[in-house]
């Protein structure tokens, strides 16, 4: 579905090029949930922005269904890829339902009028995320976690085959983290979605992901199933810490008390 080869991500300024990650190669498939893991500063957010054409690659290629990602129009990409990024949330004066309905923008007419199908997709996304009681509240009145759920519902309402999420559980309480990860896994299974999310919730990722991408500035990108990466020792090496031990058989991290 989506793949990249010999990819270098980063930024261009007026006088210089600033690479973040180099020589990355991997692919995403329909019906699979992939978790992107790595330490702060490894380039996870930059990679996500590159894979959505928000940033151009410095080197290498990104293809979607065998076609260069850069050759798609913005509207074409919006019907194929939805993304939830961390950072400030716009539209604070809009209600939750109005924000979720913005996910239907790639399908509406020039005036942005919602059809019956758009209304149904909006309501279904709100129901799936479990925020029906928040639907008519303005975004500015919500907690960070509630806003995050609204933005996730907007991505689901967009009904794209690919969903990218940058730290989607960052502001959620523990039960909501679990529910969100399981919901994303269910979307891949039942609807054949391709889901890629970056996260620091290591234990959750190794339990629910079909594949893991381990990203590090020095080691590059390592791609594999949680089982394979656990047995090979790659997961332990990527998160090398005297107090943190990865138990491959149990698929969890344990803290070594000293």
N, C-alpha and C positions, 0 to 999 in steps of 0.2 A: 504493500500500500504506500508507505512512505519510507524512503531510504536516503542515506547520505554516505558519501565516500570521500576519504582524505580531506575531511572538513576541518577548517580552521575558523574558529569564531573569535569575535572581538569587535573593536571599534576603530573607526577612522576619524581622526581629527583633521584639521586643516593642513597640518604640516607633518603628520606622522600616522603610523598604523600601530594599534595597540592590541596584539593578540592575547586571548585569554586561554583558549584550549586549542591544541593542535592535533592534526592527523586522526580525526575521529571517524570511525566507520561503524554503522549499525543499521538496523531496519526495524520497522514497526508493522504489525500485521493486524488485520481485523479479528476481533474476538479475543484479543490478548490485552491484559493490563500490565503495563511496564512501570516500575518505580525507579526514578532517577535519584541516586544516593551519592553523597559526597560531602566533604567538609565545607565550611563557609569559605567563599572565595574561589571554589573550584571551577565555577563557570556554569552552574546549573541554569540559572535564570537567563544567561546569555545564550546558552544552547537552545532553550525553549523559544526565545525571541527569534533566533535564526531559523528554527524549524517552522515558524509561522510567517516568515518573510517580514517580520518587524525590523529585523536587522539583516543586511546582506552578508553572505559568507565572505570572509577574507580570502579563503582558498577552498577548493573542492566544490562539490555539487550536492544539491538536495533535490530529489525527484519525488513526485507524487503521482502514483499510477503510471509510472514510466515517463512522465513529462516533467521538465524543469519547473520547480516551484515558482520561480520568478516569472514564468510565462503566463501564469494564471492572473486574471484580473482580481481586484480586491473583492468584488462581489462573488466571483467564482470561489475564491478561497473562503469567504464567509459562509458559503454553503457546504464546505467540506471540513473546515477546521474551526472549532470554537476554543477559546482560551480564557482561563481565569488566572490573572496575574496578581501577585501581592502588591501592596502599595495603597495609595489613596483611592477611595471609591468615589466615582463621580455621581451626579444625579441625586444629591442628598435631599433635595426638596421633593423628589418624586416618591410615590408610594412603592412598596415592594412589588406589587402587581404590575405597575407601570414599568418598573425596571426590568422585571422578568420578561415582559412583553417586548422589550427592545431586542431580545434574542430573535424575534421574528422579522427584524428589519430586512434581512436578505431576501425575504419572500413577499414583502408588502409592495403595494403600488407606489407611485410617485408621492402620493399624499400621506403615505404611512398608515393607511387605514387597515385595521385588522379584519380579516375574514373570519367566518365561523371556525374554520380549521385553525387559524392563528390563535383565536380565543381558547379553543380546546387544548392546543399545545401548551399555552401559557398556564392554564389551570392544572394540567397534568404534571407539568414540571414543579409547580408549587406543591402539589400533593405528594409527589415523589420525595421531595426534600423534607416534607413535614413542616411547612411553615404557613399553613392555611390561616392560622390565627394572626399572622403578621401581614397578611396580604394588603390590607388597607392602611397600614401604618407607614409614615414617611421614613425613609432610610436614615435620616438624621437622628431619629428617636431610638435606633437599635444599638445593641452592643456590637462589638467588633465581630464576635462569633456569628450573630444573627445576620449581619451584613454579608459575611462570607457565604452563608447559606443562600442568601438572595442572589449573589453573583453566580453561585454554582447552579441555581435554578435557571438563571438566564442562559447559561451555557447549554443546559439540557433542553430548554425551550428552542434553542437554535437548531436542534435536530440534525447535527452534523455527524458523519461517520467517525470523525476523529475529535477527541477532546483532550486538550492540554491543560494541565493545572499546575500552578507554582505554589507549593505549600498550602494546599486546600484545607488542611486541618490545623493550621498554625494557631488560630484564635479560638478553637473549639474546646469545650470541656471533654473529659475522657470518654463518656458514653457517646457523645456526638462524633468524636474522632472515629470510634469503632463503626458507628452506623454509616458514616460517610464513606469510609473505606469499603465496607461491605456493599453499599449501594453502587459505588463505582465498579466493583467487581461484578455485581449483578447486571449492570448495563452492558458490560463486555460479553457476558454469557447469554443473556436473553435477547439483546438487540444487536449483537455482533459488533459493538462499538470497538474502536481502537482507542485506548486510554493511556496517556502518558502523564505521570505526575511526579514532581519533585517533592521530596519530603525528608524530614529529619526524624520521623517516627520509625526507627529502624525495625523494632520488633513487629510492628504492624505490617511494614512492607514485606518482610521475608515470609510472613504468614499468608498474605493475600495475593501477592503479585505472581503473575505467570513468568515474568522475566525481570531481572534487575539490570540496570545500567549503573556501574560504579565509576564515578568521574573524579579524577584527581589531576592537578596540573602536571605533576611529574609522571604519574603512571598512565595518564590518558584515560581512555574509556574501555572498560571491561564489561562484556555483555554475556549473560547466561541465565539459566534458571536458578532460583534460590538454592535448590538442592545441589546443583553442580558447583556453584560458586562457594557454597559452604564446605563441601567435601574437599575442594581444591585448596581451601585456605584463603581464597581471594577476599572474602568478606572480612575475615579477621585482619588481613594485611591492610585493607583500606581504612579500617578503623582501629589501627594499632594504638593501644593505650594500656598502660600497666594495670589499670583498675577495671578495664572492660574486656571481657572474654566472650567470644562467640561460640556457643554450643551448637555445632552443626546438626547433631542428631535431634535436638529439641527445637531447632530453628528459632533460637532466641539468644539475646545477649544477657550476660550475668555480670553483676558488679562484684569485684573481688574486694572484700573488706580486709583492711590491714590494720 
